[in-house]
C-alpha cells in the first residue's frame, strides 16, 4: 500500500507538473473573515506570482478568478471525512490547470484539523504540497477557555484576530497556547504571511 501511495504521488506530480508548492491552510468559523483575509493576501502578492485557492466553504465574500489567481471550490464537508475524495479530485484539477507557485486552502471550522493536515501530508500529496503554515481566523466569535479551543489552537502556526474580536481574546489565546503568534486582521499582508510561517 505504501509503495502504491508513492507511485500515485509520482503520477500526481507528473500530471500537475508542479512540486513543493508552499501551501497556507486558513481555518475558522463561518463569518470569521477567512475569505476576506484571503482576498487581502491575494491583493498583496507579487504581481507575477501565480496563486491557486481551494475553498471549502462558501461565505459572503466571493473570490473570483483574475490574472494570476485561480480559485476552485470543493463541496462543503470535512476534507478528512466526507469530502476527502472531493479534495483529491479538486486539488489535482486545480494544480494541473493553475500550476501555481503558492496555494491557499480554506477549511471550514467543522474540519477535524489534525486529520485534515494528515490527509494533506500523505504520500500522495507530499511531493506536491509543502504545508508552510496553518492560520486560524478568529472573528465574530467568543474565544473560550476550554479543551476544544486549546486543541484547535494546538495545530496552528498563527492566529488572526478579526476587528470585532476583543483584546482579551488575544490574551486568552496566549494563555491557552503560549508562544503562538497572534496578529490583527488589518495587519499588512506580508506581516500576516510571516506570522503564519508562509
C-alpha positions as CSV (number, residue, x, y, z in Angstrom):
1,X,0.0,0.0,0.0
2,X,2.8,2.4,0.9
3,X,4.6,1.8,-2.4
4,X,1.3,2.3,-4.3
5,X,1.0,5.6,-2.5
6,X,4.4,6.7,-3.7
7,X,3.5,5.5,-7.2
8,X,0.3,7.6,-7.1
9,X,2.3,10.5,-5.8
10,X,4.7,10.3,-8.7
11,X,1.7,10.2,-11.1
12,X,0.2,13.3,-9.4
13,X,3.5,15.2,-9.8
14,X,3.7,14.3,-13.4
15,X,0.0,15.2,-14.1
16,X,0.2,18.5,-12.3
17,X,3.8,19.3,-13.3
18,X,4.3,21.1,-10.0
19,X,6.2,20.2,-6.9
20,X,6.9,21.5,-3.4
21,X,4.3,24.3,-3.5
22,X,4.2,26.4,-0.4
23,X,0.7,25.9,1.0
24,X,-1.1,28.0,3.6
25,X,-4.1,26.5,5.3
26,X,-6.6,29.0,6.6
27,X,-9.2,27.8,9.0
28,X,-12.0,29.4,11.0
29,X,-15.7,29.6,11.7
30,X,-18.2,30.7,9.1
31,X,-18.3,34.5,9.1
32,X,-14.9,34.8,10.8
33,X,-13.3,36.6,7.9
34,X,-11.4,33.7,6.2
35,X,-12.2,34.7,2.6
36,X,-11.9,38.4,3.3
37,X,-8.4,37.7,4.7
38,X,-7.5,35.5,1.6
39,X,-8.6,38.4,-0.7
40,X,-6.2,40.7,1.2
41,X,-3.4,38.2,0.9
42,X,-4.1,37.8,-2.8
43,X,-4.1,41.6,-3.3
44,X,-0.7,41.8,-1.6
45,X,1.0,39.1,-3.6
46,X,3.8,39.9,-6.1
47,X,2.3,40.7,-9.5
48,X,4.0,37.8,-11.3
49,X,3.1,35.1,-8.6
50,X,0.6,32.5,-9.8
51,X,-1.6,31.5,-6.9
52,X,-4.3,28.9,-6.5
53,X,-7.0,28.9,-3.9
54,X,-9.1,26.0,-2.8
55,X,-12.3,26.9,-0.9
56,X,-14.2,24.5,1.4
57,X,-16.9,26.9,2.4
58,X,-19.0,29.5,0.6
59,X,-19.4,32.7,2.5
60,X,-20.5,36.2,1.8
61,X,-17.2,37.2,0.2
62,X,-16.5,35.6,-3.2
63,X,-13.1,35.1,-4.7
64,X,-13.2,35.5,-8.5
65,X,-10.6,34.3,-11.0
66,X,-8.3,37.0,-12.2
67,X,-4.8,37.4,-13.7
68,X,-2.6,35.1,-11.7
69,X,-5.3,33.8,-9.3
70,X,-7.2,30.6,-9.9
71,X,-9.9,29.8,-7.3
72,X,-11.8,26.5,-7.0
73,X,-14.3,25.0,-4.6
74,X,-14.9,21.6,-3.1
75,X,-18.2,20.5,-1.7
76,X,-18.8,21.5,1.9
77,X,-17.7,18.9,4.4
78,X,-14.7,17.8,6.4
79,X,-11.8,17.2,4.0
80,X,-10.6,14.3,6.1
81,X,-14.0,12.6,6.2
82,X,-16.9,13.2,3.8
83,X,-15.0,15.4,1.3
84,X,-11.7,13.6,1.1
85,X,-12.3,12.3,-2.4
86,X,-13.5,15.7,-3.5
87,X,-10.4,17.3,-2.1
88,X,-8.1,15.0,-4.1
89,X,-10.0,15.5,-7.3
90,X,-10.3,19.3,-6.9
91,X,-6.6,19.6,-5.9
92,X,-5.4,17.6,-8.9
93,X,-7.6,19.6,-11.3
94,X,-6.6,22.9,-9.7
95,X,-2.9,22.2,-9.7
96,X,-2.9,20.9,-13.2
97,X,-4.8,23.9,-14.6
98,X,-3.2,26.7,-12.5
99,X,0.4,25.4,-12.0
100,X,0.7,27.8,-9.0
101,X,3.7,29.0,-7.2
102,X,1.7,29.2,-4.0
103,X,-1.5,27.5,-2.8
104,X,-4.1,28.6,-0.2
105,X,-6.6,26.1,1.2
106,X,-9.6,27.5,3.1
107,X,-11.1,25.0,5.6
108,X,-14.4,25.2,7.4
109,X,-14.3,25.2,11.2
110,X,-16.0,21.8,11.4
111,X,-13.0,20.2,9.8
112,X,-11.0,17.9,12.0
113,X,-7.9,20.0,11.5
114,X,-5.3,17.4,12.7
115,X,-6.8,14.7,10.4
116,X,-7.1,17.2,7.5
117,X,-3.4,18.0,7.9
118,X,-2.5,14.3,7.9
119,X,-4.5,14.0,4.6
120,X,-2.7,16.9,3.1
121,X,0.7,15.5,4.2
122,X,0.1,11.9,3.0
123,X,2.5,10.3,0.4
124,X,0.1,11.1,-2.4
125,X,0.4,14.8,-1.8
126,X,3.8,15.1,-0.1
127,X,5.9,15.6,-3.2
128,X,3.5,18.3,-4.5
129,X,2.5,20.3,-1.4
130,X,4.6,21.8,1.4
131,X,2.5,23.0,4.3
132,X,4.1,26.3,5.1
133,X,1.6,27.4,7.8
134,X,-1.8,26.9,9.4
135,X,-3.5,30.2,10.1
136,X,-6.6,30.3,12.4
137,X,-9.0,33.2,11.9
138,X,-11.0,34.3,14.9
139,X,-13.7,36.8,14.3
140,X,-17.3,37.2,15.3
141,X,-16.9,34.5,17.9
142,X,-16.1,34.3,21.6
143,X,-12.8,32.6,22.4
144,X,-13.4,30.1,25.2
145,X,-11.1,28.7,27.8
146,X,-11.8,25.1,27.2
147,X,-10.2,21.9,25.8
148,X,-11.9,22.2,22.4
149,X,-10.3,25.7,21.9
150,X,-6.9,24.5,23.2
151,X,-7.0,21.5,20.8
152,X,-7.9,23.8,17.8
153,X,-5.0,26.2,18.7
154,X,-2.5,23.3,19.0
155,X,-2.3,22.8,15.3
156,X,-2.0,26.4,14.3
157,X,1.2,28.4,13.5
158,X,-0.6,31.7,14.0
159,X,-4.0,33.3,14.8
160,X,-5.5,36.3,13.1
161,X,-7.9,38.3,15.2
162,X,-10.8,40.0,13.5
163,X,-11.6,43.6,14.2
164,X,-14.7,42.5,16.0
165,X,-12.7,40.4,18.5
166,X,-11.7,41.9,21.8
167,X,-8.1,42.3,23.0
168,X,-9.0,40.0,25.8
169,X,-9.3,37.2,23.2
170,X,-5.7,37.6,22.3
171,X,-4.6,37.3,25.9
172,X,-6.7,34.2,26.4
173,X,-5.3,32.6,23.3
174,X,-1.8,33.4,24.5
175,X,-2.6,31.7,27.9
176,X,-4.0,28.6,26.1
177,X,-1.1,28.3,23.7
178,X,2.0,30.3,24.9
179,X,4.2,31.3,22.0
180,X,1.5,31.2,19.3
181,X,1.7,34.2,17.1
182,X,-1.4,36.4,17.3
183,X,-1.8,39.2,14.7
184,X,-4.6,41.6,13.9
185,X,-6.6,41.1,10.7
186,X,-5.8,44.6,9.5
187,X,-2.0,44.0,9.6
188,X,-0.1,44.2,6.3
189,X,-0.4,41.0,4.2
190,X,3.3,40.3,4.4
191,X,3.2,40.6,8.2
192,X,0.4,38.0,8.3
193,X,2.2,35.6,6.0
194,X,5.4,36.0,8.0
195,X,3.5,35.3,11.3
196,X,1.9,32.2,9.7
197,X,5.3,30.9,8.7
198,X,4.5,31.1,5.0
